[in-house]
Amino acid sequence: MKFSVYPNPSTGAFIVETYGHHSNVELSILDLNGKRVHSQRINSNKTNIELNAIANGVYSVVLVSNDTVSVTKLVVSK
């Protein structure tokens, strides 16, 4: 699944945009230790995420849809 995360770096508020039609998509944000710091189901091609309490650092943004897993990095810098 192709997707983008912007702005990146982010202050904790960012947009996840998927390309193409996908249903039943689970979004997870993981820290560098693999700990899930946020998860939610997304149902649209463009989703606003606001994690204002998240610490500065590098995170993995993981989207899972059916049998597809896609990952990108997100930098949070406040």
N, C-alpha and C positions, 0 to 999 in steps of 0.2 A: 504494500500500500504506500503510495507516495503522499507525503505530507510535509508541511513546513511549520515552523514555530517562529513567531516574530512579535515584538522586536527581540533580538538576541545579540548582545546581552540585554537582560530585562531587570526591572526593579522588583519583580514578583508578579506583575500583571502582564499577561501576554496572550496571544491568539494562536490557536492550533487550527490550521486549515488543511483539510484533506482534499484530494483531487480524485474525481470519479465518484461513482455511487457506492457507498459502503453502508452496511447496516450492522447493528449489534456490535459497535466498536467500544472497547474498554480502553480508557486512557489511564496510565499510571505514571507518576513522577517518582523516580528513585534517586536517592543520594549516592555518593561514590561507594558506600558500603553495601549497596543493594537494598537498603531499607526503604520501603514505600512510604513516602511522605504525603502523597495525595493520590486518590483514584476516583474516577467517575466514569459513567457511561456517557458517550457523546452521540447525538442524533442528527447533527447538522454538519455541513461542510466547513463552517466557520464557527468556532467556539471560543468565547472569552473565558480565560482562567485568571482568577485573582487570588494569589497566595501571598498576601501582604506580610504574613508572619514568618515566611520562609527565610532561612539564613542565607547569607552570601555563600556562593560556591558553584560547583558544576554538578548538574543533574542530568539524568537520562530521562527522556520523554519516550514512553513506550506505548504504541498503539497495537492492540490485538483485535483482529477481525476474522472470525471463522478460523482458518488454519494459517493466517498470515500474521507475522510479528514484524513490526517496523520500529526502529529506534533512531533517535537523534539526540544531540547534546543541547542543553540549555545552560547558559551562564547567568547567574543572578548576582547583580552588583548594585547595592543601594548607595 
